[in-house]
Amino acid sequence: MKFKYILFALIVFCSTANAQFIPGQILTAQELNNAFSGVLGLSGGTISGPLTVTGVFTAPNISLSGGAISSATITSSTINSSPIGAITPSTGAFSSISSVSPIAPSSGGTGSAFFTAAGPTIARTYTFPDAAATILYSGGALGTPSSGVATNLTGTASGLTAGNATTVITNANLTGPITSVGNATAIGAGQVTLANIATEATNTVIGNATSGSASPTALAIGTCSTSSSALIWTTNTGFGCNTAINASTLGGATFASPGSIGNTAAGTGAFSTLSASSTVSGSGFSAYLASPPAIGGTVAAAGAFTTLSASSTVSGTGFSTYLASPPSIGTTTAAAGKFTTLQATSTITPSTTSGIVGTTLADSANAGSIGEFPSPTNLTAVSLTTATAANVSSISLSPGDWDVQCTAVYTLGATTTATSFGVGISTTSATFGALGTYGNYVGTVPAGLGTQPSYISPIIRENISTTTTVYCVVNSVFAVSTMTANGYLRARRIR
């Protein structure tokens, strides 16, 4: 029986050598060594899983060498008597410290995602006061930052401008000459006002009196204010005063008693009235008179013309007053005169011997003028019916007073006989007018006479106010055969 218990115990031990402890189980020293060797390496092993150590983690309690602690949380502990972690350390020094996670502001960080400080040789202070990671640094030279905004820089002007600084901030306290290297080299237009220019002495101007380009200087202007004084300018000297403006410099003339104008070349001048007792010459007069402007373009003070004509309207208060009550034309002997249009509201009495001169050029009067002679429409070989009126000519007359006359020529057939012929002026087509506007010729014309009889109407006055057509009307009493007629109409405007 005892053997069975021993055998059972060996079987259990062999099968549970690496198992967890069972409450109430009695183990031998060998079994305990085997169990601890699988759970906690006392030397040269690795501790994994949760581990809680109470008290102070110092060398008398535990020594860690040649190993690593990973994925572990150390709270309420110190390293070399200095707190780490959740509270702000009072002192501490690290050869290298880095963080890839934000350092909370409560722990002296700024929330930045990355920070590295490697091996300073002497004490340095780095402060991140806000989330924008603005660096405030003390304890040595800043060096050359890639970018940044400085709120307080000190140093010499040459040091501050080294490297071609792109911007000098507003209100910078700069003294001495301002220079620029690599940036703007000139002051912008309109940036310097009169108030920025240094004050100058009384009666001076800023300018350049030299004969070439030069920097401006203050040029003094002496007293030059008398009635016979005038400022003068001398190159390479500046302003001076000419006090010799008198009769001698004006060619012996004074304004109170001027000499003859024209002794010297005039620059400009204006005259209310200008007259010449002899020839007026000069390129200016020649050019002006060759192509003068329209008279009236400027206000004339006075003027006289031997001949004056106008092709259009003449206006002006002078003309209006004169023409409203003009003197009689001819009361004085006129040198010459011409009119484009001449009207008279009363009698025109020409010379009884000279009269009104007629044309000698074999030309024709214009339409609407006295003597107008329009062209008629004359017809030929108009067939006639015995004792029936017919038109042999016509003419269109414009309003006016006309003298009109017509001549008719008759052609009889070889066996035709006729007893009367008529011709007259009428304003009604194919109709004779009133007595006195036509002529009627009675007489027997035998057949085979072989002649063409012709008859003339009276000269008839046509006094019309509208455009009117005037006809030459004829008729004949004939028998046996045929008859034709030609008409010739003339009209003359008599007034």
Sequence and secondary structure as in RCSB ss.txt:
>XXXX:A:sequence
MKFKYILFALIVFCSTANAQFIPGQILTAQELNNAFSGVLGLSGGTISGPLTVTGVFTAPNISLSGGAISSATIT
SSTINSSPIGAITPSTGAFSSISSVSPIAPSSGGTGSAFFTAAGPTIARTYTFPDAAATILYSGGALGTPSSGVA
TNLTGTASGLTAGNATTVITNANLTGPITSVGNATAIGAGQVTLANIATEATNTVIGNATSGSASPTALAIGTCS
TSSSALIWTTNTGFGCNTAINASTLGGATFASPGSIGNTAAGTGAFSTLSASSTVSGSGFSAYLASPPAIGGTVA
AAGAFTTLSASSTVSGTGFSTYLASPPSIGTTTAAAGKFTTLQATSTITPSTTSGIVGTTLADSANAGSIGEFPS
PTNLTAVSLTTATAANVSSISLSPGDWDVQCTAVYTLGATTTATSFGVGISTTSATFGALGTYGNYVGTVPAGLG
TQPSYISPIIRENISTTTTVYCVVNSVFAVSTMTANGYLRARRIR
>XXXX:A:secstr
 HHHHHHHHHHHHHHSTTS   TT    HHHHHHHHHHH  SSS    S     S  STTT    S    S    
S EETTEE SSS  SS   SEEEESS   GGGT  S S EEEE  SS  EEE  STT   EEESS     SS   
S   S HHHHHTTT S   TT    S    SSS  S  TT S GGGS    TTEEEE  SSS    EEEE     
STT EEEEETTTEEEEE   STGGGTT  SSS   TTSS  S    SS   SS    HHHHHHHHS   TTSS  
S    SS   SS   SHHHHHHHHS   TTSS  S    SS   SS     TTT S    SS    TTSTT    
 EE  SEE  TT  EEEEEEEE SEEEEEEEEEEEEE TT EEEEEEEEEESSTT   STTSEEEEEEEE TT  
   EEE   EEEEESS EEEEEEEEEEEESS EEEEEEEEEEE  
